Amino acid sequence: MEKKLSEMKYGEKGTVKRIEGKLRAQIAGMGIREGQEVEMTTKQPIKGPLTITMGRANTSLGIGLAEQIIVEVEG
C-alpha cells in the first residue's frame, strides 16, 4: 500500500517509491532516494518534524518534505 512518508506510523517500514517535484535534489544529500528502505522512528504531533531510519543512519524531516515522499509500506 502506498502512502506519504508523513502518514507512516511509529515503527512502520517501507520503501521510497516516488519523490514529488524538485525535491529529489534537495534530499539526495540526506540519503533519501527512490528504492531506499525507511523506518519511521519518531513522529511529533501537530505537524512537527519526524525522524526516519535508513540502514544505520537517522535523519529528521519537516512535515512539508515528508508529504512529498511516497512510500510503499510493508504489510
PDB file with SEQRES, HELIX, SHEET and CRYST1 records, atoms N, CA, C and O in Angstrom:
SEQRES   1 A   75  MET GLU LYS LYS LEU SER GLU MET LYS TYR GLY GLU LYS          
SEQRES   2 A   75  GLY THR VAL LYS ARG ILE GLU GLY LYS LEU ARG ALA GLN          
SEQRES   3 A   75  ILE ALA GLY MET GLY ILE ARG GLU GLY GLN GLU VAL GLU          
SEQRES   4 A   75  MET THR THR LYS GLN PRO ILE LYS GLY PRO LEU THR ILE          
SEQRES   5 A   75  THR MET GLY ARG ALA ASN THR SER LEU GLY ILE GLY LEU          
SEQRES   6 A   75  ALA GLU GLN ILE ILE VAL GLU VAL GLU GLY                      
HELIX    1 AA1 LEU A    5  GLU A    7  5                                   3    
HELIX    2 AA2 LEU A   23  ALA A   28  1                                   6    
HELIX    3 AA3 ILE A   63  ALA A   66  1                                   4    
SHEET    1 AA1 6 GLU A   2  LYS A   4  0                                        
SHEET    2 AA1 6 ILE A  69  VAL A  73 -1                                        
SHEET    3 AA1 6 LYS A  13  ILE A  19 -1                                        
SHEET    4 AA1 6 GLU A  37  LYS A  43 -1                                        
SHEET    5 AA1 6 LEU A  50  MET A  54 -1                                        
SHEET    6 AA1 6 ALA A  57  LEU A  61 -1                                        
CRYST1    1.000    1.000    1.000  90.00  90.00  90.00 P 1           1          
ATOM      1  N   MET A   1       0.838  -1.174   0.000  1.00  0.00           N  
ATOM      2  CA  MET A   1       0.000   0.000   0.000  1.00  0.00           C  
ATOM      3  C   MET A   1       0.889   1.245   0.000  1.00  0.00           C  
ATOM      4  O   MET A   1       1.837   1.337   0.780  1.00  0.00           O  
ATOM      5  N   GLU A   2       0.583   2.183  -0.862  1.00  0.00           N  
ATOM      6  CA  GLU A   2       1.351   3.431  -0.927  1.00  0.00           C  
ATOM      7  C   GLU A   2       0.754   4.474  -0.007  1.00  0.00           C  
ATOM      8  O   GLU A   2      -0.465   4.585   0.123  1.00  0.00           O  
ATOM      9  N   LYS A   3       1.635   5.241   0.635  1.00  0.00           N  
ATOM     10  CA  LYS A   3       1.198   6.366   1.450  1.00  0.00           C  
ATOM     11  C   LYS A   3       2.323   7.380   1.500  1.00  0.00           C  
ATOM     12  O   LYS A   3       3.465   7.077   1.155  1.00  0.00           O  
ATOM     13  N   LYS A   4       1.994   8.575   1.930  1.00  0.00           N  
ATOM     14  CA  LYS A   4       3.011   9.611   2.113  1.00  0.00           C  
ATOM     15  C   LYS A   4       3.865   9.251   3.311  1.00  0.00           C  
ATOM     16  O   LYS A   4       3.385   8.637   4.264  1.00  0.00           O  
ATOM     17  N   LEU A   5       5.115   9.628   3.262  1.00  0.00           N  
ATOM     18  CA  LEU A   5       6.019   9.393   4.387  1.00  0.00           C  
ATOM     19  C   LEU A   5       5.448  10.012   5.661  1.00  0.00           C  
ATOM     20  O   LEU A   5       5.590   9.449   6.746  1.00  0.00           O  
ATOM     21  N   SER A   6       4.817  11.148   5.530  1.00  0.00           N  
ATOM     22  CA  SER A   6       4.227  11.834   6.685  1.00  0.00           C  
ATOM     23  C   SER A   6       3.078  11.052   7.305  1.00  0.00           C  
ATOM     24  O   SER A   6       2.717  11.314   8.453  1.00  0.00           O  
ATOM     25  N   GLU A   7       2.496  10.108   6.590  1.00  0.00           N  
ATOM     26  CA  GLU A   7       1.366   9.316   7.086  1.00  0.00           C  
ATOM     27  C   GLU A   7       1.791   8.012   7.759  1.00  0.00           C  
ATOM     28  O   GLU A   7       0.962   7.316   8.346  1.00  0.00           O  
ATOM     29  N   MET A   8       3.069   7.684   7.674  1.00  0.00           N  
ATOM     30  CA  MET A   8       3.542   6.449   8.299  1.00  0.00           C  
ATOM     31  C   MET A   8       3.401   6.527   9.812  1.00  0.00           C  
ATOM     32  O   MET A   8       3.478   7.607  10.399  1.00  0.00           O  
ATOM     33  N   LYS A   9       3.195   5.374  10.436  1.00  0.00           N  
ATOM     34  CA  LYS A   9       3.071   5.292  11.884  1.00  0.00           C  
ATOM     35  C   LYS A   9       4.421   4.915  12.491  1.00  0.00           C  
ATOM     36  O   LYS A   9       5.311   4.415  11.804  1.00  0.00           O  
ATOM     37  N   TYR A  10       4.551   5.164  13.787  1.00  0.00           N  
ATOM     38  CA  TYR A  10       5.769   4.828  14.509  1.00  0.00           C  
ATOM     39  C   TYR A  10       6.111   3.343  14.317  1.00  0.00           C  
ATOM     40  O   TYR A  10       5.255   2.480  14.513  1.00  0.00           O  
ATOM     41  N   GLY A  11       7.351   3.049  13.936  1.00  0.00           N  
ATOM     42  CA  GLY A  11       7.811   1.675  13.756  1.00  0.00           C  
ATOM     43  C   GLY A  11       7.469   1.065  12.414  1.00  0.00           C  
ATOM     44  O   GLY A  11       7.910  -0.045  12.115  1.00  0.00           O  
ATOM     45  N   GLU A  12       6.696   1.761  11.597  1.00  0.00           N  
ATOM     46  CA  GLU A  12       6.310   1.237  10.287  1.00  0.00           C  
ATOM     47  C   GLU A  12       7.490   1.306   9.322  1.00  0.00           C  
ATOM     48  O   GLU A  12       8.280   2.249   9.360  1.00  0.00           O  
ATOM     49  N   LYS A  13       7.600   0.304   8.463  1.00  0.00           N  
ATOM     50  CA  LYS A  13       8.699   0.233   7.494  1.00  0.00           C  
ATOM     51  C   LYS A  13       8.141   0.263   6.081  1.00  0.00           C  
ATOM     52  O   LYS A  13       7.006  -0.141   5.830  1.00  0.00           O  
ATOM     53  N   GLY A  14       8.970   0.751   5.167  1.00  0.00           N  
ATOM     54  CA  GLY A  14       8.560   0.796   3.773  1.00  0.00           C  
ATOM     55  C   GLY A  14       9.726   1.152   2.870  1.00  0.00           C  
ATOM     56  O   GLY A  14      10.860   1.322   3.319  1.00  0.00           O  
ATOM     57  N   THR A  15       9.416   1.259   1.581  1.00  0.00           N  
ATOM     58  CA  THR A  15      10.409   1.580   0.563  1.00  0.00           C  
ATOM     59  C   THR A  15       9.967   2.832  -0.180  1.00  0.00           C  
ATOM     60  O   THR A  15       8.812   2.936  -0.593  1.00  0.00           O  
ATOM     61  N   VAL A  16      10.877   3.779  -0.351  1.00  0.00           N  
ATOM     62  CA  VAL A  16      10.564   5.014  -1.074  1.00  0.00           C  
ATOM     63  C   VAL A  16      10.273   4.652  -2.528  1.00  0.00           C  
ATOM     64  O   VAL A  16      11.114   4.062  -3.206  1.00  0.00           O  
ATOM     65  N   LYS A  17       9.083   5.007  -3.000  1.00  0.00           N  
ATOM     66  CA  LYS A  17       8.664   4.706  -4.366  1.00  0.00           C  
ATOM     67  C   LYS A  17       8.791   5.910  -5.288  1.00  0.00           C  
ATOM     68  O   LYS A  17       9.178   5.779  -6.449  1.00  0.00           O  
ATOM     69  N   ARG A  18       8.460   7.090  -4.756  1.00  0.00           N  
ATOM     70  CA  ARG A  18       8.410   8.271  -5.606  1.00  0.00           C  
ATOM     71  C   ARG A  18       8.697   9.510  -4.762  1.00  0.00           C  
ATOM     72  O   ARG A  18       8.275   9.611  -3.610  1.00  0.00           O  
ATOM     73  N   ILE A  19       9.414  10.433  -5.356  1.00  0.00           N  
ATOM     74  CA  ILE A  19       9.691  11.715  -4.717  1.00  0.00           C  
ATOM     75  C   ILE A  19       9.116  12.790  -5.619  1.00  0.00           C  
ATOM     76  O   ILE A  19       9.506  12.912  -6.780  1.00  0.00           O  
ATOM     77  N   GLU A  20       8.201  13.559  -5.089  1.00  0.00           N  
ATOM     78  CA  GLU A  20       7.466  14.549  -5.872  1.00  0.00           C  
ATOM     79  C   GLU A  20       8.317  15.769  -6.240  1.00  0.00           C  
ATOM     80  O   GLU A  20       9.221  16.159  -5.500  1.00  0.00           O  
ATOM     81  N   GLY A  21       8.016  16.349  -7.374  1.00  0.00           N  
ATOM     82  CA  GLY A  21       8.571  17.626  -7.792  1.00  0.00           C  
ATOM     83  C   GLY A  21      10.084  17.729  -7.809  1.00  0.00           C  
ATOM     84  O   GLY A  21      10.783  16.786  -8.180  1.00  0.00           O  
ATOM     85  N   LYS A  22      10.579  18.889  -7.402  1.00  0.00           N  
ATOM     86  CA  LYS A  22      12.007  19.199  -7.422  1.00  0.00           C  
ATOM     87  C   LYS A  22      12.707  18.776  -6.143  1.00  0.00           C  
ATOM     88  O   LYS A  22      13.853  19.157  -5.906  1.00  0.00           O  
ATOM     89  N   LEU A  23      12.042  18.008  -5.333  1.00  0.00           N  
ATOM     90  CA  LEU A  23      12.566  17.627  -4.030  1.00  0.00           C  
ATOM     91  C   LEU A  23      13.749  16.671  -4.112  1.00  0.00           C  
ATOM     92  O   LEU A  23      14.565  16.635  -3.191  1.00  0.00           O  
ATOM     93  N   ARG A  24      13.865  15.895  -5.186  1.00  0.00           N  
ATOM     94  CA  ARG A  24      14.937  14.886  -5.309  1.00  0.00           C  
ATOM     95  C   ARG A  24      16.317  15.450  -5.012  1.00  0.00           C  
ATOM     96  O   ARG A  24      17.062  14.884  -4.212  1.00  0.00           O  
ATOM     97  N   ALA A  25      16.659  16.550  -5.644  1.00  0.00           N  
ATOM     98  CA  ALA A  25      17.988  17.136  -5.462  1.00  0.00           C  
ATOM     99  C   ALA A  25      18.183  17.631  -4.034  1.00  0.00           C  
ATOM    100  O   ALA A  25      19.276  17.518  -3.479  1.00  0.00           O  
ATOM    101  N   GLN A  26      17.134  18.174  -3.444  1.00  0.00           N  
ATOM    102  CA  GLN A  26      17.218  18.733  -2.098  1.00  0.00           C  
ATOM    103  C   GLN A  26      17.497  17.658  -1.052  1.00  0.00           C  
ATOM    104  O   GLN A  26      18.257  17.896  -0.114  1.00  0.00           O  
ATOM    105  N   ILE A  27      16.892  16.480  -1.201  1.00  0.00           N  
ATOM    106  CA  ILE A  27      17.047  15.451  -0.181  1.00  0.00           C  
ATOM    107  C   ILE A  27      18.071  14.378  -0.523  1.00  0.00           C  
ATOM    108  O   ILE A  27      18.312  13.472   0.275  1.00  0.00           O  
ATOM    109  N   ALA A  28      18.672  14.473  -1.698  1.00  0.00           N  
ATOM    110  CA  ALA A  28      19.674  13.471  -2.090  1.00  0.00           C  
ATOM    111  C   ALA A  28      20.830  13.429  -1.090  1.00  0.00           C  
ATOM    112  O   ALA A  28      21.353  12.352  -0.799  1.00  0.00           O  
ATOM    113  N   GLY A  29      21.225  14.557  -0.574  1.00  0.00           N  
ATOM    114  CA  GLY A  29      22.310  14.617   0.404  1.00  0.00           C  
ATOM    115  C   GLY A  29      21.958  13.970   1.733  1.00  0.00           C  
ATOM    116  O   GLY A  29      22.843  13.637   2.520  1.00  0.00           O  
ATOM    117  N   MET A  30      20.670  13.792   1.984  1.00  0.00           N  
ATOM    118  CA  MET A  30      20.211  13.133   3.208  1.00  0.00           C  
ATOM    119  C   MET A  30      20.213  11.614   3.062  1.00  0.00           C  
ATOM    120  O   MET A  30      20.001  10.889   4.034  1.00  0.00           O  
ATOM    121  N   GLY A  31      20.454  11.141   1.841  1.00  0.00           N  
ATOM    122  CA  GLY A  31      20.448   9.700   1.603  1.00  0.00           C  
ATOM    123  C   GLY A  31      19.091   9.156   1.244  1.00  0.00           C  
ATOM    124  O   GLY A  31      18.930   7.945   1.094  1.00  0.00           O  
ATOM    125  N   ILE A  32      18.103  10.028   1.101  1.00  0.00           N  
ATOM    126  CA  ILE A  32      16.755   9.585   0.754  1.00  0.00           C  
ATOM    127  C   ILE A  32      16.642   9.559  -0.768  1.00  0.00           C  
ATOM    128  O   ILE A  32      16.819  10.579  -1.435  1.00  0.00           O  
ATOM    129  N   ARG A  33      16.347   8.385  -1.301  1.00  0.00           N  
ATOM    130  CA  ARG A  33      16.207   8.232  -2.750  1.00  0.00           C  
ATOM    131  C   ARG A  33      15.220   7.113  -3.035  1.00  0.00           C  
ATOM    132  O   ARG A  33      14.899   6.318  -2.152  1.00  0.00           O  
ATOM    133  N   GLU A  34      14.745   7.054  -4.257  1.00  0.00           N  
ATOM    134  CA  GLU A  34      13.820   6.003  -4.642  1.00  0.00           C  
ATOM    135  C   GLU A  34      14.488   4.646  -4.483  1.00  0.00           C  
ATOM    136  O   GLU A  34      15.644   4.465  -4.866  1.00  0.00           O  
ATOM    137  N   GLY A  35      13.749   3.685  -3.911  1.00  0.00           N  
ATOM    138  CA  GLY A  35      14.280   2.353  -3.657  1.00  0.00           C  
ATOM    139  C   GLY A  35      14.879   2.203  -2.270  1.00  0.00           C  
ATOM    140  O   GLY A  35      15.189   1.086  -1.855  1.00  0.00           O  
ATOM    141  N   GLN A  36      15.052   3.303  -1.541  1.00  0.00           N  
ATOM    142  CA  GLN A  36      15.624   3.292  -0.199  1.00  0.00           C  
ATOM    143  C   GLN A  36      14.613   2.755   0.813  1.00  0.00           C  
ATOM    144  O   GLN A  36      13.457   3.178   0.815  1.00  0.00           O  
ATOM    145  N   GLU A  37      15.037   1.832   1.667  1.00  0.00           N  
ATOM    146  CA  GLU A  37      14.175   1.330   2.737  1.00  0.00           C  
ATOM    147  C   GLU A  37      14.244   2.290   3.916  1.00  0.00           C  
ATOM    148  O   GLU A  37      15.321   2.739   4.309  1.00  0.00           O  
ATOM    149  N   VAL A  38      13.066   2.599   4.479  1.00  0.00           N  
ATOM    150  CA  VAL A  38      12.984   3.530   5.602  1.00  0.00           C  
ATOM    151  C   VAL A  38      12.105   2.958   6.710  1.00  0.00           C  
ATOM    152  O   VAL A  38      11.234   2.121   6.470  1.00  0.00           O  
ATOM    153  N   GLU A  39      12.358   3.432   7.929  1.00  0.00           N  
ATOM    154  CA  GLU A  39      11.520   3.083   9.078  1.00  0.00           C  
ATOM    155  C   GLU A  39      11.213   4.362   9.844  1.00  0.00           C  
ATOM    156  O   GLU A  39      12.107   5.165  10.110  1.00  0.00           O  
ATOM    157  N   MET A  40       9.943   4.546  10.197  1.00  0.00           N  
ATOM    158  CA  MET A  40       9.551   5.715  10.977  1.00  0.00           C  
ATOM    159  C   MET A  40      10.042   5.518  12.412  1.00  0.00           C  
ATOM    160  O   MET A  40       9.638   4.570  13.084  1.00  0.00           O  
ATOM    161  N   THR A  41      10.906   6.410  12.873  1.00  0.00           N  
ATOM    162  CA  THR A  41      11.498   6.294  14.202  1.00  0.00           C  
ATOM    163  C   THR A  41      10.757   7.153  15.220  1.00  0.00           C  
ATOM    164  O   THR A  41      10.389   6.667  16.290  1.00  0.00           O  
ATOM    165  N   THR A  42      10.538   8.415  14.899  1.00  0.00           N  
ATOM    166  CA  THR A  42       9.764   9.306  15.769  1.00  0.00           C  
ATOM    167  C   THR A  42       8.900  10.208  14.916  1.00  0.00           C  
ATOM    168  O   THR A  42       9.240  10.530  13.778  1.00  0.00           O  
ATOM    169  N   LYS A  43       7.786  10.606  15.479  1.00  0.00           N  
ATOM    170  CA  LYS A  43       6.863  11.489  14.776  1.00  0.00           C  
ATOM    171  C   LYS A  43       6.241  12.420  15.806  1.00  0.00           C  
ATOM    172  O   LYS A  43       5.551  11.970  16.721  1.00  0.00           O  
ATOM    173  N   GLN A  44       6.484  13.711  15.657  1.00  0.00           N  
ATOM    174  CA  GLN A  44       5.970  14.695  16.602  1.00  0.00           C  
ATOM    175  C   GLN A  44       4.528  15.071  16.233  1.00  0.00           C  
ATOM    176  O   GLN A  44       4.189  15.126  15.051  1.00  0.00           O  
ATOM    177  N   PRO A  45       3.695  15.325  17.219  1.00  0.00           N  
ATOM    178  CA  PRO A  45       2.302  15.690  16.943  1.00  0.00           C  
ATOM    179  C   PRO A  45       2.178  17.103  16.385  1.00  0.00           C  
ATOM    180  O   PRO A  45       3.116  17.898  16.442  1.00  0.00           O  
ATOM    181  N   ILE A  46       1.030  17.387  15.859  1.00  0.00           N  
ATOM    182  CA  ILE A  46       0.656  18.715  15.374  1.00  0.00           C  
ATOM    183  C   ILE A  46       1.659  19.268  14.362  1.00  0.00           C  
ATOM    184  O   ILE A  46       2.253  20.326  14.566  1.00  0.00           O  
ATOM    185  N   LYS A  47       1.826  18.542  13.291  1.00  0.00           N  
ATOM    186  CA  LYS A  47       2.657  18.984  12.155  1.00  0.00           C  
ATOM    187  C   LYS A  47       4.119  19.194  12.507  1.00  0.00           C  
ATOM    188  O   LYS A  47       4.799  19.997  11.867  1.00  0.00           O  
ATOM    189  N   GLY A  48       4.613  18.487  13.513  1.00  0.00           N  
ATOM    190  CA  GLY A  48       6.015  18.599  13.907  1.00  0.00           C  
ATOM    191  C   GLY A  48       6.899  17.745  13.013  1.00  0.00           C  
ATOM    192  O   GLY A  48       6.397  17.024  12.151  1.00  0.00           O  
ATOM    193  N   PRO A  49       8.202  17.818  13.210  1.00  0.00           N  
ATOM    194  CA  PRO A  49       9.127  17.037  12.388  1.00  0.00           C  
ATOM    195  C   PRO A  49       9.058  15.548  12.722  1.00  0.00           C  
ATOM    196  O   PRO A  49       8.510  15.148  13.749  1.00  0.00           O  
ATOM    197  N   LEU A  50       9.616  14.754  11.845  1.00  0.00           N  
ATOM    198  CA  LEU A  50       9.680  13.314  12.064  1.00  0.00           C  
ATOM    199  C   LEU A  50      11.091  12.835  11.792  1.00  0.00           C  
ATOM    200  O   LEU A  50      11.863  13.501  11.102  1.00  0.00           O  
ATOM    201  N   THR A  51      11.425  11.672  12.341  1.00  0.00           N  
ATOM    202  CA  THR A  51      12.748  11.084  12.147  1.00  0.00           C  
ATOM    203  C   THR A  51      12.572   9.714  11.535  1.00  0.00           C  
ATOM    204  O   THR A  51      11.740   8.923  11.980  1.00  0.00           O  
ATOM    205  N   ILE A  52      13.372   9.433  10.497  1.00  0.00           N  
ATOM    206  CA  ILE A  52      13.349   8.120   9.864  1.00  0.00           C  
ATOM    207  C   ILE A  52      14.733   7.489   9.955  1.00  0.00           C  
ATOM    208  O   ILE A  52      15.747   8.179  10.056  1.00  0.00           O  
ATOM    209  N   THR A  53      14.745   6.165   9.916  1.00  0.00           N  
ATOM    210  CA  THR A  53      15.996   5.416   9.918  1.00  0.00           C  
ATOM    211  C   THR A  53      16.146   4.757   8.557  1.00  0.00           C  
ATOM    212  O   THR A  53      15.203   4.168   8.030  1.00  0.00           O  
ATOM    213  N   MET A  54      17.354   4.864   7.994  1.00  0.00           N  
ATOM    214  CA  MET A  54      17.691   4.225   6.723  1.00  0.00           C  
ATOM    215  C   MET A  54      18.974   3.456   6.979  1.00  0.00           C  
ATOM    216  O   MET A  54      20.049   4.048   7.075  1.00  0.00           O  
ATOM    217  N   GLY A  55      18.866   2.143   7.090  1.00  0.00           N  
ATOM    218  CA  GLY A  55      20.031   1.351   7.459  1.00  0.00           C  
ATOM    219  C   GLY A  55      20.415   1.692   8.887  1.00  0.00           C  
ATOM    220  O   GLY A  55      19.631   1.470   9.810  1.00  0.00           O  
ATOM    221  N   ARG A  56      21.615   2.228   9.079  1.00  0.00           N  
ATOM    222  CA  ARG A  56      22.056   2.626  10.420  1.00  0.00           C  
ATOM    223  C   ARG A  56      22.054   4.142  10.594  1.00  0.00           C  
ATOM    224  O   ARG A  56      22.499   4.645  11.626  1.00  0.00           O  
ATOM    225  N   ALA A  57      21.564   4.866   9.608  1.00  0.00           N  
ATOM    226  CA  ALA A  57      21.551   6.328   9.663  1.00  0.00           C  
ATOM    227  C   ALA A  57      20.150   6.849   9.987  1.00  0.00           C  
ATOM    228  O   ALA A  57      19.148   6.295   9.534  1.00  0.00           O  
ATOM    229  N   ASN A  58      20.097   7.911  10.768  1.00  0.00           N  
ATOM    230  CA  ASN A  58      18.845   8.592  11.093  1.00  0.00           C  
ATOM    231  C   ASN A  58      18.858   9.963  10.446  1.00  0.00           C  
ATOM    232  O   ASN A  58      19.906  10.598  10.331  1.00  0.00           O  
ATOM    233  N   THR A  59      17.685  10.415  10.023  1.00  0.00           N  
ATOM    234  CA  THR A  59      17.572  11.774   9.508  1.00  0.00           C  
ATOM    235  C   THR A  59      16.216  12.338   9.908  1.00  0.00           C  
ATOM    236  O   THR A  59      15.230  11.610  10.019  1.00  0.00           O  
ATOM    237  N   SER A  60      16.188  13.632  10.119  1.00  0.00           N  
ATOM    238  CA  SER A  60      14.974  14.323  10.525  1.00  0.00           C  
ATOM    239  C   SER A  60      14.459  15.158   9.362  1.00  0.00           C  
ATOM    240  O   SER A  60      15.236  15.784   8.641  1.00  0.00           O  
ATOM    241  N   LEU A  61      13.139  15.161   9.187  1.00  0.00           N  
ATOM    242  CA  LEU A  61      12.497  15.897   8.098  1.00  0.00           C  
ATOM    243  C   LEU A  61      11.337  16.709   8.625  1.00  0.00           C  
ATOM    244  O   LEU A  61      10.661  16.304   9.571  1.00  0.00           O  
ATOM    245  N   GLY A  62      11.108  17.853   8.013  1.00  0.00           N  
ATOM    246  CA  GLY A  62       9.896  18.607   8.296  1.00  0.00           C  
ATOM    247  C   GLY A  62       8.711  17.920   7.643  1.00  0.00           C  
ATOM    248  O   GLY A  62       8.875  17.164   6.685  1.00  0.00           O  
ATOM    249  N   ILE A  63       7.541  18.175   8.150  1.00  0.00           N  
ATOM    250  CA  ILE A  63       6.335  17.534   7.647  1.00  0.00           C  
ATOM    251  C   ILE A  63       6.079  17.894   6.177  1.00  0.00           C  
ATOM    252  O   ILE A  63       5.567  17.067   5.423  1.00  0.00           O  
ATOM    253  N   GLY A  64       6.426  19.108   5.767  1.00  0.00           N  
ATOM    254  CA  GLY A  64       6.229  19.529   4.380  1.00  0.00           C  
ATOM    255  C   GLY A  64       7.021  18.683   3.397  1.00  0.00           C  
ATOM    256  O   GLY A  64       6.509  18.317   2.339  1.00  0.00           O  
ATOM    257  N   LEU A  65       8.268  18.369   3.740  1.00  0.00           N  
ATOM    258  CA  LEU A  65       9.086  17.496   2.891  1.00  0.00           C  
ATOM    259  C   LEU A  65       8.530  16.077   2.896  1.00  0.00           C  
ATOM    260  O   LEU A  65       8.440  15.433   1.851  1.00  0.00           O  
ATOM    261  N   ALA A  66       8.158  15.598   4.075  1.00  0.00           N  
ATOM    262  CA  ALA A  66       7.679  14.226   4.211  1.00  0.00           C  
ATOM    263  C   ALA A  66       6.384  13.991   3.433  1.00  0.00           C  
ATOM    264  O   ALA A  66       6.108  12.862   3.026  1.00  0.00           O  
ATOM    265  N   GLU A  67       5.596  15.030   3.225  1.00  0.00           N  
ATOM    266  CA  GLU A  67       4.343  14.898   2.477  1.00  0.00           C  
ATOM    267  C   GLU A  67       4.593  14.705   0.982  1.00  0.00           C  
ATOM    268  O   GLU A  67       3.686  14.299   0.255  1.00  0.00           O  
ATOM    269  N   GLN A  68       5.800  14.987   0.515  1.00  0.00           N  
ATOM    270  CA  GLN A  68       6.118  14.870  -0.910  1.00  0.00           C  
ATOM    271  C   GLN A  68       6.864  13.577  -1.252  1.00  0.00           C  
ATOM    272  O   GLN A  68       7.282  13.380  -2.393  1.00  0.00           O  
ATOM    273  N   ILE A  69       7.027  12.705  -0.265  1.00  0.00           N  
ATOM    274  CA  ILE A  69       7.732  11.432  -0.465  1.00  0.00           C  
ATOM    275  C   ILE A  69       6.719  10.304  -0.336  1.00  0.00           C  
ATOM    276  O   ILE A  69       6.082  10.154   0.707  1.00  0.00           O  
ATOM    277  N   ILE A  70       6.568   9.511  -1.390  1.00  0.00           N  
ATOM    278  CA  ILE A  70       5.597   8.413  -1.424  1.00  0.00           C  
ATOM    279  C   ILE A  70       6.340   7.105  -1.114  1.00  0.00           C  
ATOM    280  O   ILE A  70       7.376   6.803  -1.706  1.00  0.00           O  
ATOM    281  N   VAL A  71       5.780   6.344  -0.173  1.00  0.00           N  
ATOM    282  CA  VAL A  71       6.420   5.124   0.328  1.00  0.00           C  
ATOM    283  C   VAL A  71       5.487   3.933   0.127  1.00  0.00           C  
ATOM    284  O   VAL A  71       4.283   4.041   0.364  1.00  0.00           O  
ATOM    285  N   GLU A  72       6.031   2.808  -0.305  1.00  0.00           N  
ATOM    286  CA  GLU A  72       5.307   1.543  -0.346  1.00  0.00           C  
ATOM    287  C   GLU A  72       5.520   0.888   1.011  1.00  0.00           C  
ATOM    288  O   GLU A  72       6.637   0.500   1.352  1.00  0.00           O  
ATOM    289  N   VAL A  73       4.442   0.765   1.786  1.00  0.00           N  
ATOM    290  CA  VAL A  73       4.521   0.255   3.159  1.00  0.00           C  
ATOM    291  C   VAL A  73       4.350  -1.253   3.182  1.00  0.00           C  
ATOM    292  O   VAL A  73       3.521  -1.810   2.463  1.00  0.00           O  
ATOM    293  N   GLU A  74       5.145  -1.902   4.020  1.00  0.00           N  
ATOM    294  CA  GLU A  74       5.058  -3.355   4.174  1.00  0.00           C  
ATOM    295  C   GLU A  74       3.764  -3.723   4.879  1.00  0.00           C  
ATOM    296  O   GLU A  74       3.272  -2.982   5.730  1.00  0.00           O  
ATOM    297  N   GLY A  75       3.223  -4.872   4.514  1.00  0.00           N  
ATOM    298  CA  GLY A  75       2.038  -5.383   5.185  1.00  0.00           C  
ATOM    299  C   GLY A  75       0.837  -4.758   4.653  1.00  0.00           C  
ATOM    300  O   GLY A  75      -0.268  -5.065   5.099  1.00  0.00           O  
TER     301      GLY A  75                                                      
END                                                                             
